[in-house]
Amino acid sequence: MLVAVLAAASFAVHGDFDWQSLGGQPGEELSITLIESDASHMVLDITVPGFWLGRTVAGGTAWDSIELPGVHTQTEIGLPEVPNIGQMFALPFGSDAVVTIGNVEYTTYTGINLVPVQTPEIDMPHNPYPFTQNEAVYGTNSFFPSNWAAAVSPGTWGGISIDKLLANPFRYNPVTEELQVARSMRVSIDFAGTVDAVAYPSTETIRNSASRMLINYDMVDAAASVTTDAEAAEYIFVTTDANLSAILPLVEFYQGIGYETSVESFSGSAGVNEIQAAIFDHYDTGITRFALIAGDFDALPSYNYGNFVGDYWYGCVTGSDLFPELAVGRLTGNASQIETQVAKIIDGYYRYDFAEANTPGIIPSTGVLAAHQEDYPDKYTACCNEIAAASYAVNMSFLKIYPPEGGTSAMVEESFNNGVGSVGYRGHAFVLYWSWNPGWSKTNIQALTNTFMPPVWSIACYSGQYQTSAESLAESFVWDDNGASGNLGATYLSFTETNHSYMKQIYLNLYGYGNYNVGEALNESAAWIITNHGSAGEDNARMYIWFGDPAMEIFTNDTANPVPLQIDCPEMVNPGSQTIPIIVTSDGSPVSGATVALSDGIDGVETITFFETATTDGSGQASFNVNVPSGASTLYTGARLHNYNPVAEKISVYPMSVENGEENTVLGISISSNPVADSALLNFSTPVAGHTTLRVFDLSGRTVDTLVTEEVVAGNHSVTWTTERVSSGIYFIRLATPSGFSSTQVIVFH
């Protein structure tokens, strides 16, 4: 049922705009309320409390213009400029969204000469765009848009089928100059078709993002949360043989701290389809989260969208939509430059020793907000001020560097050198520099002396255009020994209003929503601008490249610096079935809730038979029951927990050799059970005869038990250790023979 009402009087002013109340207060944003939801349908109520109506000049003519708080126009250039409400929703696989409009209460305004949509502004100085008007639409005696709402963008987000409801609370007839404005409408969406599945397993991060963006996410949560039993990597590395050794420390680091990795290395260059296929071969919907491409544009190119290139295409693994399943990053350059970037990520950020550096005030929740001076205090300055004023889950502190307020490049340099947590720039830029009054280029980066490497968000045009022979500003940030651990940069002309939203969403994701891994925070921010800015959002999402590690987890400590995790684990283990205990501590205290990993190889680099993760208990312990193959040489282990420095270690495996069909005896020690309650069988072996000792030491190095001290023959031996004489705790058992020493760690738990 449609209800027409006479126009309401305005009672508030917003610049050159008057507030037209539909029952709400000036500036009040609309509401979307979910009334009903199940696997067959959903019902929404949309309420518009009012809007701003004003005058603008375009093409030498005065026009009426509309602003709806919190909403952007997604209409094509030249058509009447009406704000459109984008709302994502979930629906079962195999079904289509059928939209029905119920009650609509609307007001009709007359004598409206509504401005057509013009080419959106970009973050680059330019000559005025020509005025554009779709004469056919403006000469048609009908309302535009033709419907109050429609489902317009079906797709797949991880294991979730999605679509976008585009609601149109404004409908305009350019011939009669009537504007219909819905103060409320009810929208019913039926899911028609044969359902294949409500949802498929999705990663936790996609589920978290979907819960914020899909209005009916609860309908798919149970199905999307099912744990998959597929074997797949969480982190895929794509590189070339020339760069493999440069990237390997990062591969091993992530394998150690609990992101199972897989490496695809090309002998030479590869095309975009080959790169995409390599990623897809290792991908699983419910497991894989990250992909890193390590190589320059000639060897491993970004996808060519026409006017620009980007790696975003590689992240959109399922469906034909632009909602990314994978967070994609890039380390560009030659092997030496990639080695520098890897070192900056691991040692300049992840494992940075804040205490040893003793740099004043390195608190990760501090940030620089640098804004171009254009239209001060509006535009870029206003965007940064809104970021600084936003509410976050942590206590953020920002240094605002605005040229009209005395902001200089020296202030940016000082912030880097003193250890700022992040740096954000909003404004004009070109390939080689930020083009604000203070200037900022490779020369400024080369003058830096910082040892802590913050991430940098360059929300501007062109600074990520790395596909040419020129060294882009993004590459300067990450190639230099100092500078940044990663840089976000666009490869083309980016849109101003969309960039404002993008930058705001990045900070909200990292510091407000707990979306700590950089690439995934960028993905949700991209999904937001696609939903709310239409084609401008799609272009901006696709042209930005993260020159860095997409899995890099941002520290958000707001009162103290991150402190390192330490792990106690055996230095060497024997092949065979066994329990391997790992204790995680920090500053001598056990750490609970840490993720610990243990594996015996890396896919694509060496043979792997097991990859296990566990969470530490209250005593900081995690134990792994594994069968170490005789061919293994190294076990990868480590631990991570948000706002701690993660740690990655390697455990050596005693080699086994076979001669004349018989195994040679090697030096080693193993324990039948660990932790030990009352007693355990200790197995030890020595390749030579001679005096042998087997002793138990506490953490202070004091001998608490002697199990063997005698002459033994070469071969395998065993002894039972009774623990009644020692208290609960961590101990080391040390084997000493004429051929060398071996030790292992054991936990006693009475």
Buried (B, 14 or more C-beta within 10 A) or exposed (E): EEEEEEBBEBEBEBEEBBBBBBEBEBBBEBEBEBEEBEBBBBBBBBBBBBBBBBEBEBEEEEBBBBBBBEBBBBBEBBBBBBBBBBBBBBBBBBBEBEBEBEEBBBBBBEEBBBBBBBBBBBBBEEEEEEEBBBEEBBEEEEBBBEEBBBBBBBBBBBBBBBBBBBBBBBBBBBEBBBBBBBBBBBBBBBBBBEBEEBBBBBBEBBBBBBEBBBBBBEBBBEBBBEEBEEEBBBBBBBBBEBBBEBBBBBBBBBBBBBBBBBBBBBEEBBEBEBBBEBBEEBBBBBBBBBBBBBBBBEBBBBBEBEEBBBBBBBBBBBBEBBBBBBBBBBBBBBBEBBBBBBBBBBBBBBBBBBEEBEBEEBBBBBBBBBBBBBEBEEBBBBBBBEBBEEEBEBEBBBBBBBBEEEBEBEBBBBBBBBBBBBBBBBBBBBBBBBBBBBEBBBEBBEBBEBBBBBBBBBBBBBBBBBBEEEBBBBBBBBBBBBBBBBBBBBBBBBBBBBBBBBBBBBBBBBBBBEBBBBBBBBBBBBBBBBBBBBBBBBBBBBBBBBBBBBBBBBBBBBEEBBBBBBBBBBEBBBBBEBBBBBBBBBEEEBBEEBBBBBBBBBBBBEEBEBBBBBBBBEBBBBBBEBEBBBBBEBBBBBBBBBBBBBBBBBBEBBEBEEEEEEEEBBBBBBBBEBBBEEEBEBBBBBBBBEEBBBBBBBEEEEEBBEBBEEEBEBEEBEEEBEBEEBEEBBBBBBBBBEBEEBBBBBBBEE
